[in-house]
Amino acid sequence: MTKNDSIAQPTGQVQVDELRTLEALEARTFSERFLRFNPEFTLFRKGISLSFELVHFLGDTAPRDTCERVQRDLLCDSIDSLWLAEHALLRGYENQSLVLLRRAYETASLMAYFANFPSAAADWEAGKRISNSKIRNALDSAPTPEPKEHLEEMYRVYSLFTHANRDTVYHRLLGEGNRLPLGCQGNVSEKHYAPAIRELLRQVMWFVDVSNFAFAKQGLRPPRSYIDRMLAYRDEVQALAKRLPPLFNEHVRPQSGANGLPET
């Protein structure tokens, strides 16, 4: 784009750097949210630190078979999603954070599925797709089960935020009094992002459980000191997360298909 092709700027106005302005808004939101929910974000980081320790432990040995190699890939992918979900949430992007939490949920679901049905990992590695509905049904009656109702609740909630719909796309009012309605403008009520913090904690708690179970099934045993801290983590999260509001009132659940949610 040449100088003559650029968008004309109104005369008599002070020019601003929109990108730096957005970064400043993100930095302000980061500080406000972290200080307001310091214990919650600190506890999230504790779960991520436990996961980093597991990665470090596994890095000392090579995988013994296809299933273990697949589980290691899923482990790292889940940590990436959770890590970036926290980054997004702290900077004012709670909807985008929930999109990443859905990926973390689906990846952890696969880990739980392969821990119960290790022979299925080879087919997945070869490119076979396994729907989340199949995983949920299989885990409900697996040797080490995950309640189908619990998994379906998470899937419905995260799907609502993954697929664009009027409930989850903000009214930006661009041109109606707003010139730069991007990112967090500092006027988002706590009631809108505190539930996302709750989901962040729920997902990292479940992931810590699932990932350690998956590698225990492979016969891998981290040091006892790690195991004790890992086992205590669930109680710490549950005690703190219950203070935060749910994404939806427990008596008003989103109905499958009501907002264009896929039946997968």
ChimeraX commands (.cxc) that place a marker at each C-alpha (Angstrom):
marker #1 position 0.00,0.00,0.00 radius 0.5
marker #1 position 1.45,3.37,-1.04 radius 0.5
marker #1 position 1.07,6.63,0.83 radius 0.5
marker #1 position -1.69,7.71,-1.55 radius 0.5
marker #1 position -3.53,4.44,-1.06 radius 0.5
marker #1 position -3.59,4.63,2.75 radius 0.5
marker #1 position -6.79,5.43,4.63 radius 0.5
marker #1 position -7.20,9.17,4.98 radius 0.5
marker #1 position -6.81,10.42,8.53 radius 0.5
marker #1 position -9.06,13.19,9.90 radius 0.5
marker #1 position -7.19,16.47,10.14 radius 0.5
marker #1 position -6.74,18.32,13.42 radius 0.5
marker #1 position -6.62,15.13,15.50 radius 0.5
marker #1 position -3.76,13.69,17.55 radius 0.5
marker #1 position -2.56,10.45,16.00 radius 0.5
marker #1 position -2.24,7.37,18.21 radius 0.5
marker #1 position -0.62,3.98,17.76 radius 0.5
marker #1 position -3.58,1.61,17.83 radius 0.5
marker #1 position -1.45,-1.51,18.27 radius 0.5
marker #1 position 0.43,-0.08,21.25 radius 0.5
marker #1 position -2.89,1.10,22.68 radius 0.5
marker #1 position -4.24,-2.44,22.47 radius 0.5
marker #1 position -1.09,-3.79,24.13 radius 0.5
marker #1 position -1.50,-1.21,26.91 radius 0.5
marker #1 position -5.11,-2.28,27.45 radius 0.5
marker #1 position -3.98,-5.91,27.65 radius 0.5
marker #1 position -1.27,-5.05,30.18 radius 0.5
marker #1 position -3.74,-3.14,32.33 radius 0.5
marker #1 position -6.25,-5.98,32.19 radius 0.5
marker #1 position -3.52,-8.51,33.02 radius 0.5
marker #1 position -2.60,-6.59,36.17 radius 0.5
marker #1 position -6.18,-6.05,37.29 radius 0.5
marker #1 position -7.23,-9.67,36.81 radius 0.5
marker #1 position -4.11,-11.19,38.32 radius 0.5
marker #1 position -4.29,-9.01,41.41 radius 0.5
marker #1 position -8.02,-9.64,41.84 radius 0.5
marker #1 position -7.68,-13.43,41.44 radius 0.5
marker #1 position -4.09,-13.97,42.54 radius 0.5
marker #1 position -4.77,-17.22,44.48 radius 0.5
marker #1 position -6.65,-18.75,41.52 radius 0.5
marker #1 position -4.01,-17.94,38.91 radius 0.5
marker #1 position -1.24,-19.00,41.29 radius 0.5
marker #1 position -2.97,-22.34,41.79 radius 0.5
marker #1 position -3.33,-22.74,38.03 radius 0.5
marker #1 position 0.41,-22.17,37.67 radius 0.5
marker #1 position 1.00,-24.85,40.31 radius 0.5
marker #1 position -0.84,-27.34,38.10 radius 0.5
marker #1 position 1.17,-26.27,35.07 radius 0.5
marker #1 position 4.38,-26.63,37.10 radius 0.5
marker #1 position 3.39,-30.19,38.02 radius 0.5
marker #1 position 2.85,-30.87,34.33 radius 0.5
marker #1 position 6.25,-29.40,33.46 radius 0.5
marker #1 position 7.81,-31.72,36.03 radius 0.5
marker #1 position 6.13,-34.69,34.38 radius 0.5
marker #1 position 7.45,-33.61,30.98 radius 0.5
marker #1 position 10.94,-33.28,32.45 radius 0.5
marker #1 position 10.68,-36.74,34.01 radius 0.5
marker #1 position 9.53,-38.30,30.74 radius 0.5
marker #1 position 12.33,-36.56,28.85 radius 0.5
marker #1 position 14.86,-38.86,30.51 radius 0.5
marker #1 position 13.54,-41.97,28.74 radius 0.5
marker #1 position 12.34,-42.83,25.24 radius 0.5
marker #1 position 8.76,-44.06,24.70 radius 0.5
marker #1 position 8.47,-47.83,24.62 radius 0.5
marker #1 position 5.64,-48.17,22.12 radius 0.5
marker #1 position 3.24,-46.27,19.86 radius 0.5
marker #1 position 0.69,-45.67,22.60 radius 0.5
marker #1 position 3.23,-44.08,24.91 radius 0.5
marker #1 position 4.59,-41.92,22.07 radius 0.5
marker #1 position 1.06,-40.74,21.27 radius 0.5
marker #1 position 0.38,-39.98,24.92 radius 0.5
marker #1 position 3.52,-37.88,25.14 radius 0.5
marker #1 position 2.40,-35.84,22.11 radius 0.5
marker #1 position -1.03,-35.31,23.64 radius 0.5
marker #1 position 0.52,-34.35,26.96 radius 0.5
marker #1 position 2.55,-31.56,25.38 radius 0.5
marker #1 position -0.37,-30.37,23.24 radius 0.5
marker #1 position -2.62,-30.09,26.29 radius 0.5
marker #1 position -0.04,-28.10,28.23 radius 0.5
marker #1 position 0.32,-25.69,25.29 radius 0.5
marker #1 position -3.46,-25.16,25.16 radius 0.5
marker #1 position -3.80,-24.62,28.91 radius 0.5
marker #1 position -0.81,-22.26,29.02 radius 0.5
marker #1 position -2.17,-20.12,26.20 radius 0.5
marker #1 position -5.69,-20.21,27.66 radius 0.5
marker #1 position -4.37,-18.54,30.80 radius 0.5
marker #1 position -2.47,-15.98,28.71 radius 0.5
marker #1 position -5.65,-15.11,26.80 radius 0.5
marker #1 position -7.83,-14.93,29.90 radius 0.5
marker #1 position -5.46,-12.65,31.77 radius 0.5
marker #1 position -5.33,-10.25,28.83 radius 0.5
marker #1 position -9.09,-9.95,28.42 radius 0.5
marker #1 position -9.90,-12.63,25.87 radius 0.5
marker #1 position -12.13,-14.95,27.91 radius 0.5
marker #1 position -14.07,-16.27,24.91 radius 0.5
marker #1 position -10.87,-17.19,23.09 radius 0.5
marker #1 position -9.58,-18.75,26.31 radius 0.5
marker #1 position -12.59,-21.08,26.35 radius 0.5
marker #1 position -11.86,-22.11,22.76 radius 0.5
marker #1 position -8.42,-23.24,23.91 radius 0.5
marker #1 position -9.94,-25.01,26.91 radius 0.5
marker #1 position -12.11,-27.05,24.57 radius 0.5
marker #1 position -8.97,-28.24,22.75 radius 0.5
marker #1 position -7.37,-29.06,26.12 radius 0.5
marker #1 position -10.53,-30.97,27.11 radius 0.5
marker #1 position -10.61,-32.97,23.86 radius 0.5
marker #1 position -6.90,-33.78,24.12 radius 0.5
marker #1 position -7.23,-34.92,27.74 radius 0.5
marker #1 position -10.24,-37.01,26.71 radius 0.5
marker #1 position -8.07,-38.78,24.14 radius 0.5
marker #1 position -5.41,-39.42,26.78 radius 0.5
marker #1 position -8.01,-40.99,29.08 radius 0.5
marker #1 position -9.37,-43.05,26.16 radius 0.5
marker #1 position -5.96,-44.41,25.15 radius 0.5
marker #1 position -5.08,-45.13,28.79 radius 0.5
marker #1 position -8.14,-47.40,28.92 radius 0.5
marker #1 position -7.92,-48.71,25.35 radius 0.5
marker #1 position -4.22,-48.58,24.38 radius 0.5
marker #1 position -4.65,-50.56,21.15 radius 0.5
marker #1 position -6.73,-47.69,19.72 radius 0.5
marker #1 position -3.69,-45.39,19.75 radius 0.5
marker #1 position -2.13,-47.11,16.74 radius 0.5
marker #1 position -5.22,-46.48,14.61 radius 0.5
marker #1 position -5.32,-42.83,15.67 radius 0.5
marker #1 position -1.61,-42.48,14.94 radius 0.5
marker #1 position -2.31,-43.84,11.44 radius 0.5
marker #1 position -4.88,-41.09,10.87 radius 0.5
marker #1 position -8.17,-42.60,12.01 radius 0.5
marker #1 position -10.49,-39.97,13.46 radius 0.5
marker #1 position -12.18,-40.73,16.77 radius 0.5
marker #1 position -15.20,-38.56,17.54 radius 0.5
marker #1 position -15.56,-37.09,20.98 radius 0.5
marker #1 position -19.02,-38.67,21.28 radius 0.5
marker #1 position -17.42,-42.11,20.83 radius 0.5
marker #1 position -14.81,-41.25,23.43 radius 0.5
marker #1 position -17.45,-40.07,25.92 radius 0.5
marker #1 position -19.53,-43.23,25.45 radius 0.5
marker #1 position -16.50,-45.50,25.76 radius 0.5
marker #1 position -15.15,-43.79,28.89 radius 0.5
marker #1 position -18.51,-44.07,30.63 radius 0.5
marker #1 position -18.04,-47.86,30.90 radius 0.5
marker #1 position -14.24,-48.06,30.65 radius 0.5
marker #1 position -12.10,-50.03,33.13 radius 0.5
marker #1 position -11.21,-46.67,34.71 radius 0.5
marker #1 position -14.35,-44.70,33.84 radius 0.5
marker #1 position -15.13,-41.02,33.40 radius 0.5
marker #1 position -18.84,-40.23,33.92 radius 0.5
marker #1 position -20.46,-39.50,30.57 radius 0.5
marker #1 position -22.71,-36.82,32.07 radius 0.5
marker #1 position -19.69,-34.87,33.34 radius 0.5
marker #1 position -17.89,-35.08,29.99 radius 0.5
marker #1 position -20.99,-34.09,28.04 radius 0.5
marker #1 position -21.52,-31.06,30.27 radius 0.5
marker #1 position -18.02,-29.79,29.53 radius 0.5
marker #1 position -18.38,-30.51,25.82 radius 0.5
marker #1 position -21.69,-28.61,25.55 radius 0.5
marker #1 position -20.38,-25.58,27.40 radius 0.5
marker #1 position -17.12,-25.33,25.46 radius 0.5
marker #1 position -18.86,-25.94,22.15 radius 0.5
marker #1 position -21.08,-22.92,22.77 radius 0.5
marker #1 position -17.99,-20.72,22.95 radius 0.5
marker #1 position -16.13,-22.47,20.13 radius 0.5
marker #1 position -18.82,-21.84,17.52 radius 0.5
marker #1 position -19.69,-18.23,16.72 radius 0.5
marker #1 position -23.19,-17.35,17.88 radius 0.5
marker #1 position -24.92,-14.24,19.21 radius 0.5
marker #1 position -24.59,-15.36,22.83 radius 0.5
marker #1 position -20.79,-15.44,22.69 radius 0.5
marker #1 position -19.88,-12.69,20.21 radius 0.5
marker #1 position -19.76,-9.34,21.99 radius 0.5
marker #1 position -21.70,-6.30,20.76 radius 0.5
marker #1 position -18.71,-4.12,19.84 radius 0.5
marker #1 position -20.70,-1.03,18.72 radius 0.5
marker #1 position -17.96,-0.14,16.25 radius 0.5
marker #1 position -18.83,3.27,14.82 radius 0.5
marker #1 position -21.55,3.74,17.43 radius 0.5
marker #1 position -19.42,5.57,19.93 radius 0.5
marker #1 position -16.53,3.10,19.82 radius 0.5
marker #1 position -13.49,3.48,17.56 radius 0.5
marker #1 position -11.25,0.64,18.81 radius 0.5
marker #1 position -13.47,-2.06,20.38 radius 0.5
marker #1 position -10.77,-4.76,20.32 radius 0.5
marker #1 position -9.48,-6.85,23.18 radius 0.5
marker #1 position -10.46,-5.92,26.70 radius 0.5
marker #1 position -11.51,-2.32,27.21 radius 0.5
marker #1 position -11.45,-2.54,30.99 radius 0.5
marker #1 position -15.23,-2.44,31.26 radius 0.5
marker #1 position -15.95,-6.19,31.36 radius 0.5
marker #1 position -17.77,-7.19,34.51 radius 0.5
marker #1 position -16.12,-9.72,36.80 radius 0.5
marker #1 position -19.20,-11.91,36.46 radius 0.5
marker #1 position -18.29,-12.46,32.79 radius 0.5
marker #1 position -14.72,-13.65,33.26 radius 0.5
marker #1 position -14.69,-15.22,36.75 radius 0.5
marker #1 position -16.53,-18.32,35.39 radius 0.5
marker #1 position -13.77,-18.72,32.79 radius 0.5
marker #1 position -11.20,-18.78,35.61 radius 0.5
marker #1 position -13.25,-21.55,37.20 radius 0.5
marker #1 position -13.11,-23.54,33.96 radius 0.5
marker #1 position -9.39,-22.95,33.67 radius 0.5
marker #1 position -8.88,-24.47,37.11 radius 0.5
marker #1 position -11.24,-27.37,36.40 radius 0.5
marker #1 position -9.42,-28.24,33.22 radius 0.5
marker #1 position -5.90,-28.09,34.63 radius 0.5
marker #1 position -7.05,-30.23,37.60 radius 0.5
marker #1 position -8.57,-32.86,35.31 radius 0.5
marker #1 position -5.55,-32.79,33.02 radius 0.5
marker #1 position -3.14,-33.36,35.92 radius 0.5
marker #1 position -5.25,-36.36,36.98 radius 0.5
marker #1 position -5.59,-37.84,33.49 radius 0.5
marker #1 position -1.99,-37.33,32.39 radius 0.5
marker #1 position -0.53,-38.94,35.49 radius 0.5
marker #1 position -2.99,-41.82,35.28 radius 0.5
marker #1 position -2.07,-42.35,31.62 radius 0.5
marker #1 position 1.64,-42.70,32.32 radius 0.5
marker #1 position 1.10,-44.74,35.47 radius 0.5
marker #1 position -0.71,-47.21,33.19 radius 0.5
marker #1 position 2.48,-47.29,31.13 radius 0.5
marker #1 position 4.41,-48.30,34.24 radius 0.5
marker #1 position 6.17,-44.97,34.71 radius 0.5
marker #1 position 6.58,-43.83,38.31 radius 0.5
marker #1 position 7.80,-40.31,39.14 radius 0.5
marker #1 position 9.41,-39.65,42.55 radius 0.5
marker #1 position 7.18,-40.05,45.60 radius 0.5
marker #1 position 7.49,-36.37,46.47 radius 0.5
marker #1 position 5.96,-35.49,43.11 radius 0.5
marker #1 position 3.15,-38.04,43.47 radius 0.5
marker #1 position 2.18,-36.66,46.88 radius 0.5
marker #1 position 1.95,-33.09,45.55 radius 0.5
marker #1 position 0.07,-34.24,42.47 radius 0.5
marker #1 position -2.51,-36.17,44.50 radius 0.5
marker #1 position -3.06,-33.21,46.83 radius 0.5
marker #1 position -3.62,-30.82,43.93 radius 0.5
marker #1 position -7.20,-31.92,43.20 radius 0.5
marker #1 position -8.39,-31.02,46.71 radius 0.5
marker #1 position -6.69,-27.62,46.49 radius 0.5
marker #1 position -8.41,-26.80,43.21 radius 0.5
marker #1 position -11.82,-28.03,44.28 radius 0.5
marker #1 position -11.71,-25.91,47.44 radius 0.5
marker #1 position -10.88,-22.76,45.49 radius 0.5
marker #1 position -12.85,-23.29,42.27 radius 0.5
marker #1 position -16.17,-23.76,44.08 radius 0.5
marker #1 position -15.99,-20.11,45.18 radius 0.5
marker #1 position -16.23,-19.02,41.53 radius 0.5
marker #1 position -19.52,-18.87,39.58 radius 0.5
marker #1 position -20.24,-21.46,36.86 radius 0.5
marker #1 position -20.48,-20.44,33.22 radius 0.5
marker #1 position -24.18,-21.27,33.33 radius 0.5
marker #1 position -26.66,-21.51,36.17 radius 0.5
marker #1 position -26.77,-25.19,37.07 radius 0.5
marker #1 position -30.54,-25.13,36.63 radius 0.5
marker #1 position -30.31,-23.65,33.12 radius 0.5
marker #1 position -28.06,-25.84,31.05 radius 0.5
marker #1 position -27.48,-25.12,27.34 radius 0.5
marker #1 position -29.46,-27.60,25.30 radius 0.5
marker #1 position -27.67,-29.71,22.71 radius 0.5
marker #1 position -28.32,-28.25,19.28 radius 0.5
marker #1 position -30.07,-25.14,20.63 radius 0.5
marker #1 position -27.24,-22.82,19.62 radius 0.5
marker #1 position -25.96,-24.65,16.59 radius 0.5
marker #1 position -23.82,-27.01,18.67 radius 0.5
marker #1 position -22.56,-30.01,16.73 radius 0.5
marker #1 position -23.76,-33.47,17.68 radius 0.5
marker #1 position -20.29,-35.07,17.49 radius 0.5
marker link #1:1,2 radius 0.2
marker link #1:2,3 radius 0.2
marker link #1:3,4 radius 0.2
marker link #1:4,5 radius 0.2
marker link #1:5,6 radius 0.2
marker link #1:6,7 radius 0.2
marker link #1:7,8 radius 0.2
marker link #1:8,9 radius 0.2
marker link #1:9,10 radius 0.2
marker link #1:10,11 radius 0.2
marker link #1:11,12 radius 0.2
marker link #1:12,13 radius 0.2
marker link #1:13,14 radius 0.2
marker link #1:14,15 radius 0.2
marker link #1:15,16 radius 0.2
marker link #1:16,17 radius 0.2
marker link #1:17,18 radius 0.2
marker link #1:18,19 radius 0.2
marker link #1:19,20 radius 0.2
marker link #1:20,21 radius 0.2
marker link #1:21,22 radius 0.2
marker link #1:22,23 radius 0.2
marker link #1:23,24 radius 0.2
marker link #1:24,25 radius 0.2
marker link #1:25,26 radius 0.2
marker link #1:26,27 radius 0.2
marker link #1:27,28 radius 0.2
marker link #1:28,29 radius 0.2
marker link #1:29,30 radius 0.2
marker link #1:30,31 radius 0.2
marker link #1:31,32 radius 0.2
marker link #1:32,33 radius 0.2
marker link #1:33,34 radius 0.2
marker link #1:34,35 radius 0.2
marker link #1:35,36 radius 0.2
marker link #1:36,37 radius 0.2
marker link #1:37,38 radius 0.2
marker link #1:38,39 radius 0.2
marker link #1:39,40 radius 0.2
marker link #1:40,41 radius 0.2
marker link #1:41,42 radius 0.2
marker link #1:42,43 radius 0.2
marker link #1:43,44 radius 0.2
marker link #1:44,45 radius 0.2
marker link #1:45,46 radius 0.2
marker link #1:46,47 radius 0.2
marker link #1:47,48 radius 0.2
marker link #1:48,49 radius 0.2
marker link #1:49,50 radius 0.2
marker link #1:50,51 radius 0.2
marker link #1:51,52 radius 0.2
marker link #1:52,53 radius 0.2
marker link #1:53,54 radius 0.2
marker link #1:54,55 radius 0.2
marker link #1:55,56 radius 0.2
marker link #1:56,57 radius 0.2
marker link #1:57,58 radius 0.2
marker link #1:58,59 radius 0.2
marker link #1:59,60 radius 0.2
marker link #1:60,61 radius 0.2
marker link #1:61,62 radius 0.2
marker link #1:62,63 radius 0.2
marker link #1:63,64 radius 0.2
marker link #1:64,65 radius 0.2
marker link #1:65,66 radius 0.2
marker link #1:66,67 radius 0.2
marker link #1:67,68 radius 0.2
marker link #1:68,69 radius 0.2
marker link #1:69,70 radius 0.2
marker link #1:70,71 radius 0.2
marker link #1:71,72 radius 0.2
marker link #1:72,73 radius 0.2
marker link #1:73,74 radius 0.2
marker link #1:74,75 radius 0.2
marker link #1:75,76 radius 0.2
marker link #1:76,77 radius 0.2
marker link #1:77,78 radius 0.2
marker link #1:78,79 radius 0.2
marker link #1:79,80 radius 0.2
marker link #1:80,81 radius 0.2
marker link #1:81,82 radius 0.2
marker link #1:82,83 radius 0.2
marker link #1:83,84 radius 0.2
marker link #1:84,85 radius 0.2
marker link #1:85,86 radius 0.2
marker link #1:86,87 radius 0.2
marker link #1:87,88 radius 0.2
marker link #1:88,89 radius 0.2
marker link #1:89,90 radius 0.2
marker link #1:90,91 radius 0.2
marker link #1:91,92 radius 0.2
marker link #1:92,93 radius 0.2
marker link #1:93,94 radius 0.2
marker link #1:94,95 radius 0.2
marker link #1:95,96 radius 0.2
marker link #1:96,97 radius 0.2
marker link #1:97,98 radius 0.2
marker link #1:98,99 radius 0.2
marker link #1:99,100 radius 0.2
marker link #1:100,101 radius 0.2
marker link #1:101,102 radius 0.2
marker link #1:102,103 radius 0.2
marker link #1:103,104 radius 0.2
marker link #1:104,105 radius 0.2
marker link #1:105,106 radius 0.2
marker link #1:106,107 radius 0.2
marker link #1:107,108 radius 0.2
marker link #1:108,109 radius 0.2
marker link #1:109,110 radius 0.2
marker link #1:110,111 radius 0.2
marker link #1:111,112 radius 0.2
marker link #1:112,113 radius 0.2
marker link #1:113,114 radius 0.2
marker link #1:114,115 radius 0.2
marker link #1:115,116 radius 0.2
marker link #1:116,117 radius 0.2
marker link #1:117,118 radius 0.2
marker link #1:118,119 radius 0.2
marker link #1:119,120 radius 0.2
marker link #1:120,121 radius 0.2
marker link #1:121,122 radius 0.2
marker link #1:122,123 radius 0.2
marker link #1:123,124 radius 0.2
marker link #1:124,125 radius 0.2
marker link #1:125,126 radius 0.2
marker link #1:126,127 radius 0.2
marker link #1:127,128 radius 0.2
marker link #1:128,129 radius 0.2
marker link #1:129,130 radius 0.2
marker link #1:130,131 radius 0.2
marker link #1:131,132 radius 0.2
marker link #1:132,133 radius 0.2
marker link #1:133,134 radius 0.2
marker link #1:134,135 radius 0.2
marker link #1:135,136 radius 0.2
marker link #1:136,137 radius 0.2
marker link #1:137,138 radius 0.2
marker link #1:138,139 radius 0.2
marker link #1:139,140 radius 0.2
marker link #1:140,141 radius 0.2
marker link #1:141,142 radius 0.2
marker link #1:142,143 radius 0.2
marker link #1:143,144 radius 0.2
marker link #1:144,145 radius 0.2
marker link #1:145,146 radius 0.2
marker link #1:146,147 radius 0.2
marker link #1:147,148 radius 0.2
marker link #1:148,149 radius 0.2
marker link #1:149,150 radius 0.2
marker link #1:150,151 radius 0.2
marker link #1:151,152 radius 0.2
marker link #1:152,153 radius 0.2
marker link #1:153,154 radius 0.2
marker link #1:154,155 radius 0.2
marker link #1:155,156 radius 0.2
marker link #1:156,157 radius 0.2
marker link #1:157,158 radius 0.2
marker link #1:158,159 radius 0.2
marker link #1:159,160 radius 0.2
marker link #1:160,161 radius 0.2
marker link #1:161,162 radius 0.2
marker link #1:162,163 radius 0.2
marker link #1:163,164 radius 0.2
marker link #1:164,165 radius 0.2
marker link #1:165,166 radius 0.2
marker link #1:166,167 radius 0.2
marker link #1:167,168 radius 0.2
marker link #1:168,169 radius 0.2
marker link #1:169,170 radius 0.2
marker link #1:170,171 radius 0.2
marker link #1:171,172 radius 0.2
marker link #1:172,173 radius 0.2
marker link #1:173,174 radius 0.2
marker link #1:174,175 radius 0.2
marker link #1:175,176 radius 0.2
marker link #1:176,177 radius 0.2
marker link #1:177,178 radius 0.2
marker link #1:178,179 radius 0.2
marker link #1:179,180 radius 0.2
marker link #1:180,181 radius 0.2
marker link #1:181,182 radius 0.2
marker link #1:182,183 radius 0.2
marker link #1:183,184 radius 0.2
marker link #1:184,185 radius 0.2
marker link #1:185,186 radius 0.2
marker link #1:186,187 radius 0.2
marker link #1:187,188 radius 0.2
marker link #1:188,189 radius 0.2
marker link #1:189,190 radius 0.2
marker link #1:190,191 radius 0.2
marker link #1:191,192 radius 0.2
marker link #1:192,193 radius 0.2
marker link #1:193,194 radius 0.2
marker link #1:194,195 radius 0.2
marker link #1:195,196 radius 0.2
marker link #1:196,197 radius 0.2
marker link #1:197,198 radius 0.2
marker link #1:198,199 radius 0.2
marker link #1:199,200 radius 0.2
marker link #1:200,201 radius 0.2
marker link #1:201,202 radius 0.2
marker link #1:202,203 radius 0.2
marker link #1:203,204 radius 0.2
marker link #1:204,205 radius 0.2
marker link #1:205,206 radius 0.2
marker link #1:206,207 radius 0.2
marker link #1:207,208 radius 0.2
marker link #1:208,209 radius 0.2
marker link #1:209,210 radius 0.2
marker link #1:210,211 radius 0.2
marker link #1:211,212 radius 0.2
marker link #1:212,213 radius 0.2
marker link #1:213,214 radius 0.2
marker link #1:214,215 radius 0.2
marker link #1:215,216 radius 0.2
marker link #1:216,217 radius 0.2
marker link #1:217,218 radius 0.2
marker link #1:218,219 radius 0.2
marker link #1:219,220 radius 0.2
marker link #1:220,221 radius 0.2
marker link #1:221,222 radius 0.2
marker link #1:222,223 radius 0.2
marker link #1:223,224 radius 0.2
marker link #1:224,225 radius 0.2
marker link #1:225,226 radius 0.2
marker link #1:226,227 radius 0.2
marker link #1:227,228 radius 0.2
marker link #1:228,229 radius 0.2
marker link #1:229,230 radius 0.2
marker link #1:230,231 radius 0.2
marker link #1:231,232 radius 0.2
marker link #1:232,233 radius 0.2
marker link #1:233,234 radius 0.2
marker link #1:234,235 radius 0.2
marker link #1:235,236 radius 0.2
marker link #1:236,237 radius 0.2
marker link #1:237,238 radius 0.2
marker link #1:238,239 radius 0.2
marker link #1:239,240 radius 0.2
marker link #1:240,241 radius 0.2
marker link #1:241,242 radius 0.2
marker link #1:242,243 radius 0.2
marker link #1:243,244 radius 0.2
marker link #1:244,245 radius 0.2
marker link #1:245,246 radius 0.2
marker link #1:246,247 radius 0.2
marker link #1:247,248 radius 0.2
marker link #1:248,249 radius 0.2
marker link #1:249,250 radius 0.2
marker link #1:250,251 radius 0.2
marker link #1:251,252 radius 0.2
marker link #1:252,253 radius 0.2
marker link #1:253,254 radius 0.2
marker link #1:254,255 radius 0.2
marker link #1:255,256 radius 0.2
marker link #1:256,257 radius 0.2
marker link #1:257,258 radius 0.2
marker link #1:258,259 radius 0.2
marker link #1:259,260 radius 0.2
marker link #1:260,261 radius 0.2
marker link #1:261,262 radius 0.2
marker link #1:262,263 radius 0.2
marker link #1:263,264 radius 0.2
view
